[in-house]
């Protein structure tokens, strides 16, 4: 029985490893060449498998890109801040501070996002859902901050959330294009200061 359980765990680990390798391969392809470089065959080859393994785990290209958006948008945010404002600024700092390695993961996400606005309109619907969730997370931090007194009461949560997303995405795009010489930590610090100054109660 123990051997059977061990075998099952091993199979599950192999499946997870294959899935991760496929996502990493797709990430590298998008970071280097954009979403049009993503075909099941190209991703399978880059991951060291056949196109069949990509189809098995993700179905078609659309499903793979949907998972890739989720995969590339994931980053760690401190969760123990005491106020809505500090949770918001922690989020801003984590988003931009995470660019310090200029990783393919971050670059792939930004390329997918920019393509969704024009070059690859099929991505627009995928980003609409993710961006709506993104807005709600930030808006909730602002609502929390208004309620706990850390954010000024006249702040409009939805409008402020959109403005902050623009700040984050625009700054990230610059960091991967003409501002590669700028420290991600310095960029994050300036953005945090700006958000705090514009929203802090009594500011």
C-alpha positions in Angstrom: 0.0 0.0 0.0 2.8 2.4 0.9 4.5 1.6 -2.4 1.3 2.4 -4.3 0.9 5.7 -2.5 4.5 6.6 -3.3 3.9 5.7 -6.9 0.8 7.9 -7.1 2.7 10.8 -5.5 5.5 10.3 -8.0 3.0 10.4 -10.9 1.4 13.5 -9.5 4.8 15.1 -9.1 5.7 14.2 -12.7 2.5 15.7 -14.0 3.2 18.9 -12.0 6.8 19.0 -13.3 5.7 18.6 -16.9 3.1 21.4 -16.5 5.6 23.7 -14.9 8.2 23.1 -17.7 5.6 23.8 -20.3 4.6 27.1 -18.7 8.3 28.1 -18.3 8.9 27.2 -22.0 5.9 29.2 -23.1 7.0 32.1 -20.9 10.5 32.2 -22.5 9.0 32.1 -26.0 6.6 35.0 -25.3 9.3 37.0 -23.6 11.6 36.7 -26.6 9.1 36.7 -29.5 5.6 37.6 -28.3 2.5 35.4 -28.2 2.6 34.6 -32.0 5.7 32.4 -31.3 3.5 30.2 -29.1 2.3 27.1 -30.9 1.8 23.7 -29.2 4.6 22.3 -31.2 7.1 25.1 -30.4 6.2 25.1 -26.7 6.5 21.3 -26.5 9.9 21.3 -28.2 11.2 24.1 -26.0 10.0 22.2 -22.9 11.6 19.0 -24.1 8.4 17.2 -25.0 6.1 16.7 -27.9 3.2 19.0 -28.8 1.0 16.2 -27.3 2.0 16.9 -23.8 1.0 20.6 -24.2 -2.4 19.6 -25.5 -2.8 17.0 -22.7 -2.2 19.6 -20.0 -3.7 22.7 -21.5 -5.9 21.8 -24.5 -5.4 24.4 -27.2 -3.3 27.6 -27.5 -6.1 29.8 -26.0 -6.2 27.8 -22.8 -2.4 27.8 -22.6 -2.3 31.6 -23.0 -5.0 31.9 -20.3 -2.9 29.8 -17.9 0.2 31.7 -18.9 -1.4 35.0 -18.0 -2.1 33.7 -14.5 1.3 32.2 -14.2 3.2 35.3 -15.2 1.1 37.6 -13.1 1.8 35.8 -9.8 4.0 37.5 -7.3 4.4 37.6 -3.5 2.8 40.4 -1.5 3.2 40.9 2.3 -0.1 40.1 4.0 0.4 41.4 7.5 0.2 45.2 7.1 -2.1 46.9 9.7 -3.9 49.4 7.5 -5.5 49.6 4.1 -2.9 52.2 3.0 0.0 50.1 4.0 -1.4 47.0 2.3 -1.8 49.1 -0.8 1.7 50.4 -0.7 3.1 47.0 0.1 1.4 45.8 -3.1 2.8 48.6 -5.2 6.3 48.0 -3.8 6.1 44.2 -4.4 4.9 44.6 -7.9 7.7 47.0 -9.0 10.3 45.7 -6.7 9.9 42.2 -8.2 11.2 43.6 -11.5 14.8 43.7 -10.2 15.9 40.6 -12.2 14.0 41.8 -15.4 12.8 38.2 -15.5 11.3 36.5 -18.6 8.2 35.9 -16.5 7.6 39.7 -16.0 8.5 40.5 -19.6 6.1 37.8 -21.0 3.2 39.2 -18.9 3.8 42.7 -20.2 4.1 41.6 -23.8 0.9 39.7 -23.5 -0.8 42.7 -21.9 0.3 45.1 -24.6 -0.6 42.7 -27.4 -4.1 42.4 -25.9 -4.7 46.1 -26.7 -4.1 45.6 -30.4 -1.8 43.1 -32.0 -3.6 40.1 -30.5 -7.2 41.0 -29.7 -8.0 37.5 -28.7 -6.1 38.2 -25.5 -8.4 41.1 -24.6 -11.1 38.9 -23.1 -8.6 37.0 -21.0 -7.2 40.2 -19.6 -10.6 41.8 -19.0 -11.3 39.2 -16.3 -7.9 39.4 -14.7 -7.8 43.2 -14.8 -11.2 43.3 -13.2 -10.0 41.2 -10.3 -6.8 43.3 -10.1 -8.9 46.5 -9.8 -11.1 45.0 -7.1 -8.1 44.0 -5.0 -6.7 47.5 -5.1 -10.1 49.1 -4.7 -10.7 47.0 -1.6 -7.4 48.1 0.0 -8.6 51.7 -0.6 -12.0 51.0 0.9 -10.3 49.4 3.9 -8.0 52.4 4.2 -10.9 54.8 4.2 -12.6 52.8 6.9 -9.6 52.6 9.1 -8.7 56.3 8.6 -5.4 55.7 6.8 -6.7 56.9 3.4 -8.5 60.2 2.8 -12.3 59.8 2.8 -12.9 61.5 -0.5 -10.8 59.0 -2.5 -12.7 57.1 -5.1 -11.6 53.5 -4.8 -12.3 52.5 -8.4 -10.8 55.5 -10.0 -7.7 55.3 -7.8 -7.3 51.6 -8.5 -7.3 52.2 -12.3 -4.7 55.0 -11.9 -2.5 52.8 -9.7 -2.7 50.0 -12.3 -1.7 52.4 -15.0 1.3 53.6 -12.8 2.4 50.0 -12.2 2.0 48.7 -15.8 3.5 51.9 -17.3 6.5 51.8 -15.0 7.0 48.1 -15.6 7.0 48.7 -19.4 9.6 51.4 -19.1 11.7 49.1 -16.9 11.8 46.6 -19.7 12.3 49.1 -22.6 14.2 52.4 -22.3 14.7 52.4 -18.6 16.6 49.2 -18.0 19.3 51.2 -16.3 16.9 52.3 -13.5 17.0 50.3 -10.3 13.7 48.4 -9.7 14.0 49.1 -6.0 14.3 52.9 -6.6 11.4 52.8 -9.0 9.3 50.9 -6.4 10.3 53.4 -3.7 9.2 56.4 -5.8 5.9 54.8 -6.8 5.2 53.9 -3.2 5.9 57.5 -2.1 3.7 58.9 -4.8 0.7 56.6 -3.9 1.1 57.3 -0.2 1.3 61.0 -0.7 -1.7 61.2 -3.0 -4.0 59.0 -0.8 -2.9 59.3 2.8 -5.4 60.9 5.1 -4.5 64.4 6.0 -2.1 64.6 3.0 
